[in-house]
Amino acid sequence: MPLKRGSEATLDRADVRDRDACLAVVIQPTSDASEPLEFGMTQGIEEEEIIVGRILRRRLHRTSALFVVGLPWDVSDRVLHAVMDTSAHDEKVIQICWELTDGDGSTGHAKLMGVGCIVTISGRLGASLKGEACIFTMIPPRLERAPGRDPFFLNRVLCAMVAGDIPRLQAERAMGCRDGLDDFQSLCDLCVGESNWNYVSKELKSRLVRLSRLLANLPCVKRKSWCKRHKLSALDHTCIQAHAEARTRAPIIDSSARCEGVNLNLDSASDARIDFMNAKKGPQIGFLLHIMSRYLELSDGKVADVVDVVDVGGGRGDLALNIAMKFGNSVQVTVVEPNECASQAGRKLCVKYSLSNISFKACGIEDFDWDSLSHSKKLVCSLHACGGLSDYVTNAALLREIPFLVVTCCFRSNNYLRQLNPIDKTVGADFERLCKLSESPEEAVSQAAMHSVNSLRIAALDAHSKMGIVRFPIKWSPRNQILCSRHFLQIFGPADAED
């Protein structure tokens, strides 16, 4: 039955299960509804729905896990009608609300269900707080397939199986071992239950990298590194020329804006790191600080309202620490960094410099809770967001109308994050070739390819009026193109531009 607010369902009788999340409620139809319903059940709907789809977004809470799952076409008519009648999005997706039970391993299971995973969910059809279709369940979703090209996730699957969070058969199926892609028992023998990639044996790393490529239907060949004698093929030239129109629609703004002074924290650093920070990373940090100052119209380092600044993939916080120091209590900086060691190093630096306006979240960007940002003004930045991370950050910021500065980099990595972006449908097989050409040692080739990739990202999001590309001097880094929102484009005038 379609779930329409005010007819078959009403918000007057809603049991809010997780009030701190305030996202999921169970809707009771208006007929004969007197007693509060149990979590995950709706009156008049006794049958459980079975959904198989890919996780597009997720959010974990203390007592519940919330997912947004892309639907296949072969779902029941009841689910399809409910989604079409209540969804506020163009894409065909449905929300999943799963109650987590303490002590049964469901929390560890929920952490494993990441973006890009294909899962099977069994539950009752209801509605969310906004009246959109939602599946409520107390049964842990079954992991059907891991996201391709993500060996780190495959290692977490093995560790979860060793810890007893998921059954062995489910882990085998998710990793494709039941399809004969690899010997699961030998992988288990190599696994020591350590999810930190730095402590995984070299042999297991190699096996998981190979397996992740097989899951993505990619050839298991060693990637050839670029060399100065490499010559571009006719297909390479054709590929770059084919996207000239996309580059024309998203022109680059070359800027030589001055750099702010930065604190590079070079105590006890090696000579090589000192040279790198002074000649390369330091100027890039100063450049971004200058742009932020211009955008916030700072003359004395103060603003009227506190600004939430999110530094995605910020490592130990080289950029974030400088933002916190420069703007003081005018900003609250959050560093999203999945590497726990880097986050811990950043926290020690905060103590060293007595900074209270910065915090570190040791999680991936797909697990970051955007609603935790408490101030009305927000800003997202990322200095060298690798591959698919650039797609994810720009997409997330555009959806939330948050100003952003994303320095793109390492175009062939983090492809599992790019699954949230429609770019694959836009350019198809050309995108992988353009990403490879972006890392060419030939400056003209890499610049044209990077421009093509970033232009196609803008086109895929249909955001030519909302974002653009700015470029800083190549002497600081060959990966020198910045995807930025329109809020920053307006600050580049004749004084900042080069011919």
C-alpha positions as CSV (number, residue, x, y, z in Angstrom):
1,M,0.0,0.0,0.0
2,P,1.4,3.5,-0.8
3,L,2.4,5.4,2.3
4,K,1.0,8.9,1.9
5,R,1.0,11.4,4.8
6,G,-2.6,12.2,5.9
7,S,-4.3,9.3,4.3
8,E,-3.1,5.7,4.8
9,A,-0.5,7.0,7.3
10,T,-0.3,9.8,9.7
11,L,2.5,11.4,11.8
12,D,0.0,11.9,14.7
13,R,0.7,8.3,15.8
14,A,4.4,7.9,15.4
15,D,6.8,5.9,17.7
16,V,10.2,7.7,17.6
17,R,12.7,4.9,18.3
18,D,15.9,6.9,18.3
19,R,15.1,10.4,19.4
20,D,18.7,11.6,19.4
21,A,18.8,10.7,15.7
22,C,15.3,12.0,15.0
23,L,15.4,10.5,11.6
24,A,13.3,7.3,11.7
25,V,9.7,6.9,13.0
26,V,7.3,4.0,12.6
27,I,4.1,5.1,11.0
28,Q,0.8,3.6,12.1
29,P,-2.1,3.7,9.5
30,T,-5.1,5.6,10.8
31,S,-7.4,2.5,11.0
32,D,-7.8,0.8,14.4
33,A,-4.5,2.2,15.8
34,S,-4.7,2.5,19.5
35,E,-1.6,0.9,21.0
36,P,1.9,2.0,20.2
37,L,3.5,-0.3,17.7
38,E,6.7,-2.2,18.2
39,F,9.8,-1.0,16.4
40,G,10.0,-2.1,12.8
41,M,6.3,-3.0,12.5
42,T,3.4,-1.3,10.8
43,Q,-0.3,-2.2,11.3
44,G,-1.9,-3.8,8.3
45,I,1.4,-4.9,6.8
46,E,2.2,-8.3,8.0
47,E,4.5,-9.4,5.2
48,E,8.2,-8.7,5.3
49,E,9.8,-7.1,2.3
50,I,13.2,-8.3,1.0
51,I,15.4,-5.7,-0.6
52,V,18.7,-6.3,-2.4
53,G,20.7,-3.2,-3.2
54,R,23.8,-1.1,-2.9
55,I,24.4,1.1,0.1
56,L,24.8,4.7,-1.0
57,R,24.9,6.4,2.4
58,R,24.9,5.4,6.0
59,R,24.8,6.8,9.5
60,L,25.4,4.9,12.7
61,H,23.9,5.8,16.1
62,R,24.0,4.3,19.5
63,T,20.9,2.2,19.1
64,S,20.3,2.2,15.3
65,A,21.9,2.1,11.9
66,L,20.4,4.1,9.1
67,F,21.2,3.3,5.4
68,V,20.1,4.7,2.0
69,V,20.0,1.9,-0.4
70,G,19.7,2.1,-4.2
71,L,16.9,-0.1,-5.4
72,P,17.0,-2.6,-8.3
73,W,14.0,-2.8,-10.7
74,D,12.8,-6.2,-9.5
75,V,11.3,-5.1,-6.2
76,S,7.7,-5.7,-5.1
77,D,5.1,-3.4,-6.4
78,R,4.2,-2.2,-2.9
79,V,7.8,-1.0,-2.2
80,L,8.1,0.5,-5.7
81,H,4.8,2.5,-5.3
82,A,5.8,3.6,-1.8
83,V,9.1,4.9,-3.0
84,M,7.7,6.7,-6.0
85,D,4.8,8.2,-4.1
86,T,6.8,9.5,-1.1
87,S,10.4,10.1,-2.3
88,A,11.7,13.7,-2.6
89,H,14.7,12.6,-4.7
90,D,15.0,11.9,-8.4
91,E,17.0,8.7,-7.7
92,K,15.2,5.5,-6.8
93,V,16.4,4.8,-3.3
94,I,14.9,3.7,0.0
95,Q,15.9,4.3,3.6
96,I,16.7,1.4,5.9
97,C,16.4,1.6,9.7
98,W,18.1,-1.3,11.6
99,E,17.8,-1.5,15.4
100,L,21.1,-2.5,17.0
101,T,21.0,-4.9,20.0
102,D,23.7,-4.7,22.6
103,G,25.8,-7.8,23.1
104,D,25.0,-9.6,19.9
105,G,27.8,-8.2,17.7
106,S,25.3,-6.1,15.7
107,T,27.4,-2.9,16.3
108,G,30.5,-4.5,14.7
109,H,28.3,-5.8,11.9
110,A,26.9,-2.4,11.2
111,K,30.3,-0.8,11.0
112,L,31.2,-3.3,8.3
113,M,28.2,-2.3,6.2
114,G,30.0,0.5,4.3
115,V,29.3,2.6,1.2
116,G,29.3,0.5,-2.0
117,C,28.4,-2.8,-0.3
118,I,25.6,-4.9,-1.8
119,V,23.3,-6.1,0.9
120,T,20.1,-8.1,1.5
121,I,17.6,-6.5,4.0
122,S,14.5,-8.2,5.3
123,G,12.0,-6.0,7.2
124,R,8.6,-4.2,7.4
125,L,7.6,-1.3,5.2
126,G,7.0,2.0,7.1
127,A,7.8,5.6,6.7
128,S,10.5,8.0,7.9
129,L,10.0,11.3,9.9
130,K,9.6,13.1,6.5
131,G,7.0,10.6,5.4
132,E,9.3,8.8,2.9
133,A,9.2,5.1,2.5
134,C,11.5,3.2,4.9
135,I,12.2,-0.4,5.8
136,F,12.4,-1.2,9.5
137,T,14.2,-4.3,10.7
138,M,15.8,-5.9,13.7
139,I,17.5,-8.6,11.5
140,P,21.1,-7.8,10.5
141,P,21.5,-7.2,6.8
142,R,23.3,-9.9,4.9
143,L,26.4,-8.8,3.1
144,E,26.3,-10.1,-0.5
145,R,29.2,-8.4,-2.1
146,A,32.0,-6.1,-1.1
147,P,32.7,-2.9,-3.1
148,G,35.2,-3.5,-5.9
149,R,38.8,-2.1,-5.8
150,D,38.8,-1.7,-2.0
151,P,41.3,-4.2,-0.4
152,F,41.0,-2.4,2.9
153,F,37.4,-3.3,3.1
154,L,38.1,-7.0,2.3
155,N,40.6,-7.0,5.2
156,R,37.8,-5.7,7.5
157,V,35.5,-8.5,6.3
158,L,38.1,-11.1,7.3
159,C,38.6,-9.4,10.7
160,A,34.9,-9.3,11.3
161,M,34.6,-13.0,10.5
162,V,37.4,-13.8,12.9
163,A,35.8,-11.7,15.6
164,G,32.4,-13.5,15.0
165,D,30.5,-10.4,13.8
166,I,29.5,-12.1,10.6
167,P,29.2,-15.8,9.6
168,R,31.9,-17.5,7.6
169,L,29.6,-18.3,4.6
170,Q,28.6,-14.6,4.4
171,A,32.2,-13.5,4.4
172,E,33.0,-16.0,1.6
173,R,30.2,-14.8,-0.5
174,A,30.9,-11.1,0.0
175,M,34.6,-11.6,-1.1
176,G,33.7,-13.7,-4.1
177,C,35.5,-16.8,-2.7
178,R,32.4,-19.0,-3.2
179,D,32.6,-18.0,-6.9
180,G,36.2,-19.4,-7.0
181,L,38.0,-16.0,-7.1
182,D,40.3,-17.1,-4.3
183,D,40.8,-19.7,-1.6
184,F,39.0,-18.4,1.5
185,Q,40.7,-20.7,4.0
186,S,44.2,-19.6,3.0
187,L,43.1,-16.0,3.4
188,C,41.9,-16.7,6.9
189,D,45.2,-18.4,7.8
190,L,47.0,-15.2,6.8
191,C,44.6,-12.9,8.7
192,V,45.7,-12.1,12.3
193,G,42.5,-10.1,13.1
194,E,44.2,-6.7,12.7
195,S,42.1,-4.2,10.7
196,N,44.9,-1.6,10.5
197,W,46.3,-2.0,7.0
198,N,49.8,-1.1,8.3
199,Y,50.0,-4.4,10.2
200,V,48.7,-6.6,7.5
201,S,51.3,-9.0,6.0
202,K,52.7,-8.3,2.6
203,E,51.3,-11.6,1.2
204,L,47.8,-10.9,2.4
205,K,47.9,-7.4,1.1
206,S,48.9,-8.7,-2.4
207,R,46.1,-11.3,-2.3
208,L,43.5,-8.8,-1.2
209,V,44.5,-6.2,-3.9
210,R,44.2,-8.9,-6.5
211,L,40.9,-10.0,-5.2
212,S,39.5,-6.5,-5.1
213,R,40.3,-6.0,-8.7
214,L,38.6,-9.3,-9.6
215,L,35.5,-8.1,-7.8
216,A,35.5,-5.0,-9.9
217,N,36.0,-7.0,-13.1
218,L,39.4,-5.4,-13.7
219,P,42.5,-7.2,-15.0
220,C,44.9,-8.4,-12.3
221,V,48.0,-6.9,-13.9
222,K,50.7,-4.8,-12.2
223,R,50.1,-1.1,-12.9
224,K,52.9,0.2,-15.1
225,S,54.5,3.3,-13.8
226,W,55.0,6.3,-16.1
227,C,58.5,6.9,-17.4
228,K,59.9,9.8,-19.4
229,R,60.2,7.8,-22.5
230,H,56.5,6.8,-22.5
231,K,54.7,7.9,-25.7
232,L,51.1,8.7,-25.8
233,S,49.0,6.4,-28.0
234,A,46.5,7.5,-30.6
235,L,43.7,6.6,-28.2
236,D,45.2,8.8,-25.5
237,H,45.3,11.8,-27.9
238,T,41.7,11.1,-29.1
239,C,40.5,10.8,-25.5
240,I,41.8,14.2,-24.5
241,Q,40.6,15.9,-27.7
242,A,37.1,14.3,-27.3
243,H,36.5,16.2,-24.1
244,A,37.6,19.6,-25.3
245,E,34.0,20.9,-25.2
246,A,33.8,19.9,-21.5
247,R,37.0,21.9,-20.7
248,T,35.6,24.9,-22.6
249,R,32.4,24.9,-20.4
250,A,34.5,24.8,-17.2
251,P,37.4,27.2,-17.8
252,I,40.3,27.4,-15.4
253,I,41.0,30.5,-13.3
254,D,44.8,30.8,-12.9
255,S,45.7,32.6,-9.7
256,S,48.9,33.9,-8.3
257,A,47.3,35.2,-5.1
258,R,49.7,35.8,-2.3
259,C,50.2,33.2,0.5
260,E,49.5,33.7,4.2
261,G,52.3,32.9,6.7
262,V,52.0,29.3,8.0
263,N,53.2,27.2,10.9
264,L,54.9,24.2,9.3
265,N,55.7,22.4,12.6
266,L,59.2,21.3,11.5
267,D,60.6,20.5,14.9
268,S,62.9,17.4,14.7
269,A,62.0,17.1,11.0
270,S,64.4,15.7,8.4
271,D,66.1,18.0,5.9
272,A,64.0,16.4,3.1
273,R,60.8,17.2,4.9
274,I,61.9,20.7,5.7
275,D,62.6,21.3,2.0
276,F,59.3,19.8,1.0
277,M,57.2,21.8,3.4
278,N,58.9,25.1,2.6
279,A,58.9,24.7,-1.2
280,K,55.7,22.7,-1.7
281,K,53.1,22.1,1.0
282,G,53.7,25.3,2.9
283,P,52.8,27.6,-0.1
284,Q,49.7,25.5,-0.8
285,I,48.5,25.9,2.8
286,G,49.1,29.6,2.7
287,F,47.2,29.9,-0.6
288,L,44.1,28.2,0.8
289,L,44.3,30.4,4.0
290,H,44.4,33.5,1.8
291,I,41.3,32.3,-0.2
292,M,39.5,31.6,3.0
293,S,40.4,35.0,4.5
294,R,39.1,36.7,1.3
295,Y,35.9,34.7,1.4
296,L,35.2,35.4,5.0
297,E,36.3,39.1,4.4
298,L,38.7,38.9,7.3
299,S,40.8,42.0,7.9
300,D,41.6,41.5,11.6
301,G,41.2,37.7,11.9
302,K,37.7,37.9,13.4
303,V,34.2,37.1,12.2
304,A,30.9,37.8,13.7
305,D,29.6,34.1,13.7
306,V,31.6,31.0,14.3
307,V,32.3,28.9,11.2
308,D,32.4,25.1,11.2
309,V,35.4,24.1,9.0
310,V,35.7,20.4,7.9
311,D,39.1,19.3,6.7
312,V,38.6,16.0,4.9
313,G,41.5,13.6,4.7
314,G,43.5,16.1,6.8
315,G,46.1,13.6,8.1
316,R,47.8,15.0,11.2
317,G,46.3,18.4,10.5
318,D,48.9,20.5,8.7
319,L,46.2,22.6,7.1
320,A,43.6,22.4,9.9
321,L,46.1,23.5,12.6
322,N,46.9,26.6,10.6
323,I,43.2,27.4,10.1
324,A,42.7,27.0,13.8
325,M,45.7,29.2,14.6
326,K,44.9,32.0,12.1
327,F,41.2,32.4,12.8
328,G,41.2,31.4,16.5
329,N,37.7,31.2,18.2
330,S,36.1,32.4,15.0
331,V,36.2,28.8,13.7
332,Q,35.6,25.3,14.9
333,V,37.7,22.9,12.8
334,T,36.9,19.2,12.4
335,V,39.5,16.9,10.8
336,V,38.0,13.8,9.2
337,E,40.9,11.3,8.9
338,P,40.5,7.5,8.7
339,N,44.1,6.8,9.8
340,E,44.0,6.5,13.6
341,C,47.8,7.0,13.9
342,A,47.6,10.3,12.0
343,S,44.6,11.5,14.0
344,Q,46.5,10.7,17.2
345,A,49.5,12.7,16.0
346,G,47.2,15.6,15.3
347,R,45.7,15.5,18.8
348,K,49.2,15.7,20.3
349,L,50.0,18.8,18.1
350,C,46.8,20.4,19.4
351,V,48.0,19.9,23.0
352,K,51.4,21.2,22.0
353,Y,50.0,24.5,20.6
354,S,47.1,24.7,23.2
355,L,44.4,24.6,20.5
356,S,40.9,24.0,21.8
357,N,39.0,24.9,18.6
358,I,40.0,21.7,16.6
359,S,38.9,18.1,16.9
360,F,39.8,14.9,15.0
361,K,37.3,12.2,13.8
362,A,39.1,9.0,13.0
363,C,36.6,7.8,10.4
364,G,36.0,7.7,6.7
365,I,34.1,10.6,5.1
366,E,31.2,8.2,4.3
367,D,30.8,7.7,8.1
368,F,31.0,11.3,9.1
369,D,27.9,12.8,10.7
370,W,27.3,16.1,8.9
371,D,24.6,17.0,11.4
372,S,27.2,17.1,14.2
373,L,28.2,20.5,12.8
374,S,26.4,22.8,15.1
375,H,27.0,26.3,13.6
376,S,25.0,27.8,10.8
377,K,28.1,28.8,8.7
378,K,30.1,25.9,7.3
379,L,33.1,25.4,5.0
380,V,34.6,22.2,3.6
381,C,38.2,21.9,2.5
382,S,40.5,19.1,1.4
383,L,44.2,19.5,0.5
384,H,44.8,16.7,-2.1
385,A,41.6,14.7,-1.9
386,C,42.6,11.4,-3.5
387,G,40.6,10.1,-6.5
388,G,37.0,9.3,-5.6
389,L,37.3,11.3,-2.4
390,S,37.1,14.5,-4.5
391,D,33.8,13.3,-6.0
392,Y,32.3,12.4,-2.7
393,V,33.3,15.6,-1.0
394,T,32.1,17.9,-3.8
395,N,28.8,16.0,-4.1
396,A,28.2,16.0,-0.4
397,A,28.9,19.7,-0.1
398,L,26.7,20.6,-3.1
399,L,23.8,18.6,-1.6
400,R,24.1,20.5,1.7
401,E,24.9,23.9,0.0
402,I,28.2,24.2,1.9
403,P,31.1,26.2,0.4
404,F,34.0,24.0,-0.5
405,L,37.7,24.0,-1.6
406,V,38.9,20.6,-2.9
407,V,42.4,20.2,-4.3
408,T,42.1,17.1,-6.5
409,C,44.8,14.5,-6.6
410,C,45.7,10.8,-7.2
411,F,42.9,10.4,-9.7
412,R,43.0,6.6,-9.9
413,S,42.3,5.9,-6.2
414,N,39.3,5.5,-3.9
415,N,37.0,4.5,-6.8
416,Y,34.5,2.9,-4.4
417,L,33.7,6.5,-3.2
418,R,33.1,7.5,-6.8
419,Q,30.2,5.1,-7.0
420,L,28.0,7.8,-5.4
421,N,28.7,10.1,-8.3
422,P,27.0,9.8,-11.7
423,I,30.3,10.4,-13.5
424,D,30.6,6.8,-14.7
425,K,27.4,7.2,-16.7
426,T,28.6,10.4,-18.2
427,V,32.0,9.4,-19.6
428,G,32.1,5.6,-19.3
429,A,35.4,4.0,-20.3
430,D,37.1,7.3,-21.0
431,F,37.3,8.3,-17.4
432,E,39.8,5.6,-16.4
433,R,42.1,6.6,-19.3
434,L,41.8,10.3,-18.4
435,C,42.7,9.5,-14.8
436,K,45.8,7.7,-15.9
437,L,46.8,10.6,-18.2
438,S,46.3,13.0,-15.3
439,E,49.4,11.4,-13.7
440,S,51.6,11.7,-16.8
441,P,55.0,13.2,-16.2
442,E,54.4,15.5,-19.3
443,E,53.0,18.7,-17.9
444,A,50.8,19.6,-21.0
445,V,49.2,16.1,-21.0
446,S,48.6,15.9,-17.3
447,Q,47.1,19.4,-17.1
448,A,44.8,18.8,-20.0
449,A,43.7,15.4,-18.6
450,M,43.2,16.8,-15.1
451,H,41.1,19.7,-16.6
452,S,39.1,17.1,-18.5
453,V,38.4,15.0,-15.4
454,N,37.4,18.0,-13.2
455,S,35.3,19.4,-16.0
456,L,33.4,16.1,-16.4
457,R,32.9,16.0,-12.6
458,I,31.2,19.4,-12.9
459,A,29.1,18.3,-15.9
460,A,28.1,15.0,-14.2
461,L,26.7,17.1,-11.3
462,D,25.2,19.6,-13.6
463,A,26.9,22.3,-11.5
464,H,28.5,24.7,-14.0
465,S,26.7,27.6,-12.2
466,K,27.6,26.3,-8.7
467,M,31.3,25.5,-8.9
468,G,34.4,26.0,-11.0
469,I,38.2,25.3,-11.2
470,V,41.0,27.4,-9.8
471,R,44.7,26.6,-10.4
472,F,47.7,27.6,-8.3
473,P,51.3,27.7,-9.6
474,I,52.6,24.3,-10.7
475,K,55.9,24.8,-8.9
476,W,54.1,24.0,-5.7
477,S,52.6,20.8,-7.0
478,P,51.8,19.2,-10.3
479,R,48.4,18.4,-8.9
480,N,47.4,22.0,-8.7
481,Q,43.7,22.2,-9.7
482,I,41.1,23.1,-7.1
483,L,37.4,22.4,-7.4
484,C,35.6,25.2,-5.5
485,S,32.1,26.4,-5.0
486,R,30.8,29.7,-6.5
487,H,31.3,31.4,-3.1
488,F,35.1,31.4,-3.8
489,L,35.0,32.1,-7.5
490,Q,33.7,35.6,-7.0
491,I,36.8,36.6,-5.0
492,F,39.2,36.1,-7.9
493,G,39.4,39.4,-9.7
494,P,42.0,40.9,-12.1
495,A,44.5,41.3,-9.2
496,D,44.5,37.5,-8.7
497,A,44.4,36.3,-12.2
498,E,47.2,35.6,-14.7
499,D,47.0,35.6,-18.5
